[in-house]
């Protein structure tokens, strides 16, 4: 009879699975991990080329400002708490600080598209 179990038997038979009281075979040893230095080098190169040098400098400048603000307050910049980021932004807003990245993005306005009106009065 399928699915029947006899108590005390060594072997139990189910419809789709046979369970034995014998121990399972030992797992095969895993092969040693393949080195990933090549992939890490490529990932670093991709990350390096993902941003223009001026953008990278702007981000680094903003990061230094935040890290320098955290240090005398005994805060760790990574991971930054939401409270630390909020306090930093409020502190910088009081000094009328404009992050370099924001300055970069607003300083270079693209040429208007020929398909968009050049004035807001249209």
Phi, psi and omega per residue, in radians:
X1 nan 2.261 -3.102
X2 -1.233 2.414 3.107
X3 1.419 -0.054 -3.116
X4 -1.365 2.535 3.125
X5 -2.203 2.242 3.061
X6 -1.737 2.113 -3.137
X7 -1.111 2.428 3.114
X8 1.431 -0.044 3.134
X9 -1.423 2.706 3.132
X10 -1.347 -0.486 -3.056
X11 -2.198 2.303 3.100
X12 -1.987 2.313 -3.101
X13 -1.958 2.255 3.078
X14 -2.068 3.018 -3.070
X15 -1.049 -0.795 -3.071
X16 -1.977 -0.097 -3.006
X17 -2.478 2.380 3.030
X18 -1.926 2.184 -3.102
X19 -1.884 2.313 -3.129
X20 -2.038 2.729 3.084
X21 -1.500 -0.065 3.124
X22 -1.247 2.580 3.133
X23 -1.179 2.650 3.100
X24 -1.248 2.641 3.101
X25 -1.173 2.642 3.121
X26 -1.140 2.495 3.116
X27 -1.165 2.620 3.099
X28 -1.242 2.518 3.106
X29 -1.135 2.439 3.138
X30 -1.260 2.494 3.085
X31 -1.160 2.688 3.133
X32 -1.111 2.502 -3.076
X33 -1.115 2.518 3.116
X34 -1.289 2.480 3.116
X35 -1.126 2.505 -3.107
X36 -2.037 0.248 -3.108
X37 -1.022 -0.708 -3.131
X38 -1.064 -0.814 3.141
X39 -1.146 -0.671 3.111
X40 -1.127 -0.686 3.090
X41 -1.104 -0.729 3.114
X42 -1.169 -0.689 3.116
X43 -1.104 -0.712 3.103
X44 -1.105 -0.711 3.118
X45 -1.133 -0.717 3.099
X46 -1.100 -0.764 -3.138
X47 -1.115 -0.705 -3.137
X48 -1.111 -0.668 -3.083
X49 -1.548 -0.045 -3.087
X50 -1.265 -0.435 -3.104
X51 -2.122 2.542 3.058
X52 -1.157 2.611 -3.131
X53 -0.947 -0.686 -3.138
X54 -1.154 -0.667 3.111
X55 -1.162 -0.737 3.120
X56 -1.062 -0.770 3.116
X57 -1.094 -0.688 3.129
X58 -1.114 -0.783 3.111
X59 -1.092 -0.734 3.138
X60 -1.101 -0.693 3.118
X61 -1.114 -0.787 3.113
X62 -1.110 -0.698 3.136
X63 -1.118 -0.785 3.124
X64 -1.049 -0.699 3.124
X65 -1.060 -0.772 3.135
X66 -1.177 -0.819 -3.134
X67 -1.089 -0.713 3.109
X68 -1.164 -0.564 3.086
X69 -1.238 -0.669 -3.119
X70 -1.184 -0.690 -2.986
X71 -0.954 -0.944 -3.099
X72 -1.202 -0.239 3.135
X73 -1.672 0.005 3.128
X74 1.238 0.436 3.140
X75 -1.764 2.570 3.064
X76 -1.653 2.255 -3.122
X77 -1.263 -0.447 3.094
X78 -2.287 2.099 -0.134
X79 -1.379 2.373 3.126
X80 -1.462 2.424 3.076
X81 -1.408 2.690 3.072
X82 -0.989 -0.631 3.132
X83 -1.119 -0.710 -3.141
X84 -1.138 -0.753 -3.138
X85 -1.132 -0.758 3.137
X86 -1.085 -0.794 3.134
X87 -1.107 -0.714 3.105
X88 -1.059 -0.830 -3.118
X89 -1.098 -0.696 3.102
X90 -1.128 -0.734 3.127
X91 -1.079 -0.761 -3.125
X92 -1.244 -0.598 3.105
X93 -1.146 -0.613 3.096
X94 -1.098 -0.542 3.111
X95 -1.621 0.114 -3.099
X96 1.030 0.683 3.110
X97 -1.297 2.382 3.013
X98 -2.080 2.035 3.124
X99 -0.934 2.479 -3.102
X100 -1.003 -0.674 -3.116
X101 -1.116 -0.687 3.124
X102 -1.181 -0.691 3.104
X103 -1.098 -0.746 3.124
X104 -1.039 -0.792 -3.034
X105 -1.245 -0.494 -3.127
X106 -1.606 -0.325 -3.099
X107 -1.282 -0.513 -3.081
X108 -1.930 1.634 3.117
X109 -1.531 2.316 -3.141
X110 -1.222 2.767 3.058
X111 -1.079 2.470 3.124
X112 -1.130 2.572 3.127
X113 -1.309 2.519 3.096
X114 -1.142 -0.259 -3.117
X115 -1.633 -0.080 3.140
X116 -1.908 2.542 3.102
X117 -1.153 2.544 -3.110
X118 -1.472 -0.271 3.105
X119 -2.206 2.744 -3.133
X120 -1.441 -0.104 -3.112
X121 -1.414 -0.164 -3.111
X122 -1.447 nan nan
